[in-house]
Amino acid sequence: MTDTDSGPDPRRATCVARVGEFEPLALGPLSIWPPVVLAPMAGVTSYPFRSLCREFGAGLAVSEMITARGFREGNAMTLLLARGGPDEHPRSVQVYGSDPADVAPMVASLVADGVEHVDMNFGCPVPKVTRQGGGSAIPVRPRLLARLVRAAVGAAGGVPVTIKVRKGIDADLTTYHDAGRVAEDEGAAAIGLHARTAAELYSGRADRDAVSQLVCAVSIPVLGNGDIWEWSDGLDMMRETGCAGIIVGRGCLGRPWLFRELADAFEGRVPAAPPTMGEIVPILLRHARLLSEFFGSESATRQIRKWCAWYTKGFAGARALRAGMMRVSSYAELQGLLAQLDPAEPFPHAALRASRAKRGRTQRVRLPEGYLDDREDDSAPGSPRSSGDLEAYERALSGG
C-alpha cells in the first residue's frame, strides 16, 4: 500500500494502515485486534447485535449497560442483558453503579460467571441519571469516582476493568483529566473518552484535541470515541491523537459491516464498497432472528422496527415502505416488506455519515441541588429502589 491508497470514497485522503503501524490494544491479559471496540449502547448492544459485530470484525464488543442495583436485586431485564453467549470471547460487560457497596459484589459475580472484561459507565448524560448524581456527574467528584473504580478493580481480580467518561459537564466544567488520573491511580486497564461534554450530548464534532491531551496525561491506554462514521475516521482518530484504540458507537447502527471495513483497513487492505440493498436484507433478517431467539418474538418484533429504519437509512426504495416497517408485527411480514426492495440499489453515500439515533441538540445538565458545593464529597448518591423504578431506569440509561 502507498500513502495515496484510499477507501471507496475518492474524496477522502486517508490511507489504510501500513505494516506494523498499529498494535493490538492491551487490556490486562487481553490482546484486542483490531483495536476497535463496539460501544455499549442502551437498546442496541445486547447479545444479538454484538454477535453480528464480532462476526464482521469488532475486536471487542461491550454489552449495553447493566445497573448494579438491578443486578443485585435480580431484576429480570438486568440479568438478561448481562448474559453472554457460548461464542462470546472475550465476554465484556459494562456496569453502572454509584455505590461501591453495590458495584463490588456485582463485579465479583460477573467475573465468577466468566466475564473477561468489565467497563464502567461514567459518561451517561441522561437527565434522570445526572440529577441523581450518577453517570457523567460522578467524575465531578473525583474521590467518589476513585472509590467506585477501586471497588470494581478489587473485586475483578485479574480481569481488566476500564472506565468510559465524557469530557465533563459542559465547557465550564471539564472532568476528563481528573478521571484519567483516578483511572490510572486506581488500577484501571484503560480509559475511554467520548470527546463531548454531557451538555453537548451528540451534537457538534468530537474534540480530538481532548483525546490527545488525555493520551499525554496518562500512562494507561486511552480509547477515542466520537464521530467514527467510516473506516477512515477510525484511522484518523488514532493517527491524530495517538490513542491506543477506538470506540465505535452511532456509526455502526444498522451498519455492522463497518467493523469489517475497519478490520480490513487495520490489516492494510482497502475496504470494499458498502453493501447493496440485496446484501443488507439477509443481514437484517438474521438480526431479526437473533433478537427473537434472545428476547422472544414479541419483544423482538418491537425492537426490529427501529433497526429497519437504521438498516435502510437513505435508500430511496425504502421510503415508501417506512410506515409499514414501523408497524411490522411478525417475521413473515418483515420478509414480505423487504422482498419489495430493489436488491441492486447501491448504498447511498450520503447515508454513511447520517445520524441514525441521537439528535444534534444540546442540553443544560441537571445535577442534584448543591452537588457542586463540595466536590471532595465521596458519598454515594441515590439510585432507584423499587422494581418499577428500576425497569424505567434501565430503559432510560444509555451507554454514554
C-alpha positions in Angstrom: 0.0 0.0 0.0 1.1 3.6 -0.6 0.3 6.8 1.2 -2.2 7.6 -1.6 -4.3 4.4 -1.2 -7.8 5.2 0.0 -11.1 3.6 0.6 -14.3 3.6 -1.6 -14.8 7.4 -1.2 -12.2 9.1 -3.6 -12.7 12.4 -1.8 -11.0 11.1 1.3 -7.2 11.0 1.5 -6.8 8.6 4.4 -4.6 5.6 3.6 -5.1 2.2 5.1 -2.7 1.0 7.8 0.9 0.4 7.0 2.6 -2.8 8.2 3.3 -2.5 11.9 1.7 0.9 12.2 -0.7 0.0 14.9 -0.5 -2.5 17.8 -3.2 -4.7 19.4 -5.0 -3.0 22.3 -3.6 -4.4 25.6 -6.2 -4.6 28.3 -4.6 -6.6 31.1 -4.1 -10.1 29.8 -6.3 -9.4 26.8 -4.9 -8.5 23.4 -7.5 -6.9 21.2 -7.1 -6.9 17.5 -8.1 -4.9 15.6 -8.1 -2.2 18.4 -11.8 -1.5 17.6 -14.4 -1.6 20.3 -18.2 -1.7 19.9 -19.5 1.0 22.2 -22.0 0.0 24.9 -25.4 1.4 23.8 -28.7 1.0 25.6 -31.3 -0.9 23.5 -28.6 -1.7 20.9 -25.6 -3.8 22.1 -27.5 -6.8 23.5 -26.1 -10.2 22.6 -27.7 -10.3 19.1 -26.0 -7.2 17.7 -22.8 -8.0 19.5 -22.7 -11.3 17.7 -23.1 -9.6 14.3 -20.4 -7.0 15.0 -17.9 -9.6 16.2 -18.5 -11.7 13.1 -17.8 -8.6 11.0 -14.5 -8.0 12.8 -15.0 -6.0 16.0 -12.1 -6.6 18.3 -14.2 -6.2 21.5 -18.0 -5.9 21.8 -19.2 -4.5 25.1 -22.7 -5.2 26.4 -25.2 -2.5 26.9 -25.0 -1.1 30.4 -26.4 -3.0 33.3 -27.1 -1.4 36.7 -25.5 -2.7 39.9 -28.7 -2.2 41.9 -30.8 -4.1 39.3 -28.3 -6.9 39.2 -28.2 -7.2 43.0 -32.0 -7.3 43.2 -32.3 -9.8 40.4 -34.2 -7.6 38.0 -35.2 -9.8 35.1 -34.1 -7.3 32.3 -30.8 -6.5 34.0 -29.9 -10.2 34.3 -30.9 -10.9 30.7 -28.8 -8.0 29.4 -25.8 -9.3 31.4 -25.9 -12.7 29.6 -23.4 -13.7 27.1 -23.3 -16.4 24.5 -21.1 -19.5 24.1 -19.3 -17.9 21.2 -18.6 -14.7 23.0 -14.9 -14.2 23.7 -13.7 -12.0 25.3 -17.0 -11.5 27.1 -17.4 -7.9 28.0 -20.0 -6.2 30.2 -20.5 -2.5 31.0 -21.7 -1.8 34.5 -23.3 1.2 36.1 -23.3 1.9 39.8 -23.0 4.9 42.1 -22.4 3.0 45.3 -19.2 0.9 45.8 -21.3 -1.5 48.1 -23.3 -2.4 45.0 -20.5 -2.4 42.4 -18.1 -4.7 44.2 -20.3 -7.7 44.6 -21.8 -7.3 41.1 -18.3 -7.3 39.5 -17.2 -10.3 41.6 -20.3 -12.2 40.4 -19.8 -11.3 36.8 -16.2 -12.4 36.9 -17.3 -15.7 38.5 -19.7 -16.2 35.7 -17.0 -15.9 33.1 -16.9 -12.2 32.2 -13.4 -11.3 30.9 -13.6 -7.5 30.8 -15.6 -5.0 32.8 -16.2 -1.5 31.7 -17.7 1.2 34.0 -20.1 3.9 32.8 -19.3 7.4 34.0 -20.5 9.2 30.9 -24.2 8.8 30.8 -25.8 12.3 30.2 -29.4 11.3 30.6 -31.1 13.9 32.9 -32.8 11.3 35.2 -29.3 9.9 35.9 -27.3 13.1 36.3 -29.9 14.7 38.5 -29.3 11.9 41.0 -25.5 12.4 40.8 -24.9 9.5 38.6 -23.4 8.9 35.1 -21.4 11.8 33.9 -21.9 13.6 37.2 -19.7 11.1 39.1 -16.4 12.4 37.7 -17.3 15.8 39.1 -16.4 14.2 42.5 -13.0 12.5 41.9 -12.9 10.9 45.4 -16.3 9.2 44.7 -15.0 8.1 41.3 -11.9 6.7 42.9 -14.0 4.7 45.4 -16.0 3.2 42.7 -13.1 2.2 40.4 -11.2 0.8 43.4 -14.2 -1.3 44.4 -14.5 -2.7 40.9 -10.8 -3.4 40.4 -10.5 -5.1 43.7 -13.5 -7.3 43.0 -12.3 -8.2 39.5 -9.1 -9.9 40.5 -7.0 -10.2 37.3 -9.9 -9.3 35.0 -9.3 -5.9 33.4 -11.5 -3.0 34.4 -11.9 0.1 32.2 -13.9 3.2 32.5 -15.7 5.4 30.0 -16.2 9.1 30.5 -17.1 12.3 28.7 -15.1 15.5 28.7 -17.1 16.8 31.5 -20.4 18.5 32.3 -20.1 21.5 30.0 -17.4 23.8 28.6 -17.0 25.4 32.1 -16.6 22.2 34.0 -14.4 19.6 32.4 -13.5 16.4 34.3 -11.7 14.1 32.0 -8.2 14.9 33.3 -9.3 14.1 36.8 -10.9 10.9 35.6 -7.7 9.9 33.8 -5.7 10.4 36.9 -8.1 8.4 39.0 -8.3 5.6 36.5 -4.5 5.3 36.4 -4.1 5.6 40.2 -6.8 3.0 41.0 -5.6 0.3 38.6 -8.0 0.7 35.6 -6.6 -1.0 32.5 -7.7 1.8 30.2 -10.0 4.8 29.9 -12.4 5.6 27.0 -13.2 9.2 26.3 -16.3 10.3 24.4 -14.9 13.6 23.3 -18.0 15.7 24.1 -19.4 17.1 27.3 -22.7 15.9 28.8 -24.2 19.2 27.7 -23.3 18.6 24.1 -24.9 15.2 24.1 -24.2 14.1 20.5 -24.1 17.5 18.8 -21.2 19.2 17.0 -17.9 17.4 16.4 -16.0 15.3 18.8 -13.0 17.1 20.3 -9.9 15.0 19.2 -7.6 17.5 20.9 -9.1 16.4 24.2 -8.3 12.8 23.3 -4.7 13.8 22.5 -4.4 15.7 25.8 -5.5 12.7 27.8 -3.1 10.4 25.9 -0.3 12.7 27.0 -1.6 12.9 30.6 -1.8 9.2 31.5 0.3 6.1 31.0 -2.7 3.7 30.6 -4.3 3.2 27.2 -6.8 5.8 26.0 -9.6 4.9 23.7 -11.0 7.6 21.4 -14.8 7.8 21.0 -16.9 10.1 18.8 -17.7 10.5 15.1 -16.4 7.2 13.8 -18.7 7.1 10.8 -16.3 5.5 8.2 -13.2 3.4 8.4 -11.1 6.4 7.6 -12.4 8.2 10.7 -11.1 5.4 12.9 -7.6 5.5 11.5 -7.6 9.3 11.5 -8.6 9.3 15.2 -5.6 7.1 16.1 -3.1 8.9 13.9 -4.1 12.4 15.1 -4.4 11.6 18.8 -2.0 8.7 19.5 -4.8 6.8 21.2 -4.5 3.0 21.6 -7.9 2.1 20.2 -11.2 3.5 19.1 -14.8 3.0 20.3 -17.5 2.9 17.6 -21.0 4.0 18.6 -23.7 5.5 16.4 -21.8 5.0 13.2 -22.5 1.2 13.3 -26.2 1.4 13.9 -27.7 -0.7 11.1 -24.2 -1.0 9.7 -22.4 -3.9 11.4 -20.2 -4.3 8.3 -18.4 -1.0 9.4 -16.3 -3.3 11.6 -15.3 -5.4 8.5 -14.2 -2.2 6.8 -12.2 -1.1 9.9 -10.7 -4.6 10.2 -9.6 -4.5 6.6 -8.1 -1.0 6.9 -6.2 -2.0 10.0 -4.8 -5.0 8.2 -3.7 -2.9 5.3 -6.5 -3.8 2.9 -8.6 -1.2 1.1 -12.2 -1.9 2.2 -14.8 -2.9 -0.3 -17.7 -0.6 -1.1 -20.6 -0.7 1.3 -23.2 -3.4 0.6 -26.2 -3.1 -1.8 -29.7 -3.5 -0.5 -29.7 -7.1 -1.7 -26.7 -7.8 0.6 -28.2 -5.9 3.5 -31.6 -7.7 3.6 -30.1 -11.1 4.7 -28.2 -9.3 7.5 -31.3 -7.6 8.7 -33.3 -10.8 8.6 -30.6 -12.6 10.5 -30.6 -9.8 13.1 -34.3 -10.2 13.5 -33.9 -14.0 14.1 -31.2 -13.4 16.7 -33.4 -10.9 18.5 -36.3 -13.4 18.5 -34.1 -16.2 19.9 -32.8 -14.0 22.7 -35.7 -11.8 23.7 -38.7 -13.8 22.4 -40.8 -13.0 19.3 -43.0 -10.3 20.8 -40.1 -8.2 22.2 -38.0 -8.8 19.1 -40.8 -7.6 16.8 -41.0 -4.3 18.7 -37.2 -3.9 18.6 -36.7 -4.7 14.9 -38.8 -1.7 13.9 -36.0 0.8 14.8 -33.4 -1.5 13.2 -35.4 -1.4 9.9 -35.1 2.4 9.9 -31.4 2.2 10.6 -30.5 -0.5 8.1 -32.5 1.2 5.3 -31.5 4.8 6.1 -31.1 6.8 2.9 -32.3 4.1 0.5 -34.8 5.6 -1.9 -36.7 2.4 -2.4 -37.3 2.1 1.4 -39.2 5.4 1.8 -42.5 4.0 0.6 -42.2 1.1 3.0 -41.1 3.0 6.0 -44.5 3.3 7.6 -45.1 -0.5 7.2 -41.7 -1.2 8.7 -42.6 0.9 11.8 -45.7 -1.3 12.3 -44.3 -4.7 11.4 -45.8 -7.3 13.6 -44.2 -10.6 12.6 -41.1 -12.1 10.9 -43.1 -13.2 7.9 -44.4 -9.6 7.5 -40.9 -8.3 7.7 -39.8 -10.7 5.0 -42.6 -9.6 2.7 -41.8 -5.9 3.1 -38.1 -6.4 2.5 -38.8 -8.5 -0.6 -40.3 -5.4 -2.2 -37.0 -3.6 -2.1 -34.7 -3.4 -5.2 -31.7 -5.7 -4.4 -29.5 -3.8 -6.8 -29.9 -0.4 -5.2 -26.4 0.7 -4.1 -25.7 2.0 -0.6 -26.4 5.8 -0.6 -23.2 7.7 0.0 -25.0 10.4 1.9 -26.1 7.9 4.5 -22.6 7.0 5.6 -22.4 10.0 7.9 -26.1 10.4 8.6 -27.0 10.1 12.3 -29.2 7.0 13.0 -30.2 7.8 16.5 -29.4 10.8 18.8 -30.4 14.2 17.6 -28.0 17.0 17.3 -29.2 19.0 20.2 -27.6 20.3 23.4 -28.9 20.4 27.0 -28.5 22.0 30.3 -27.2 19.3 32.5 -29.2 18.6 35.6 -27.3 17.9 38.8 -28.6 17.4 42.4 -29.2 20.5 44.4 -25.9 21.7 45.9 -23.9 19.0 44.1 -21.1 21.4 43.2 -20.7 22.8 46.7 -18.4 20.1 47.8 -16.6 18.3 45.0 -14.5 16.4 47.6 -17.6 14.6 48.9 -17.2 10.8 48.2 -20.6 9.7 49.5 -22.7 7.6 47.1 -25.7 9.4 45.5 -29.1 7.8 45.5 -30.5 5.3 43.0 -33.9 3.8 42.3 -35.2 1.4 44.9 -38.5 -0.1 43.7 -38.8 -2.7 41.0 -40.9 -0.4 38.8 -38.4 2.4 39.1 -35.6 0.0 38.2 -37.4 -1.1 35.0 -37.8 2.6 33.9 -34.2 3.3 34.9 -32.8 0.5 32.8 -34.7 1.7 29.8 -33.6 5.3 30.2 -29.9 4.8 30.6 -27.6 5.0 27.6 -24.1 3.9 27.0 -22.8 7.4 27.3 
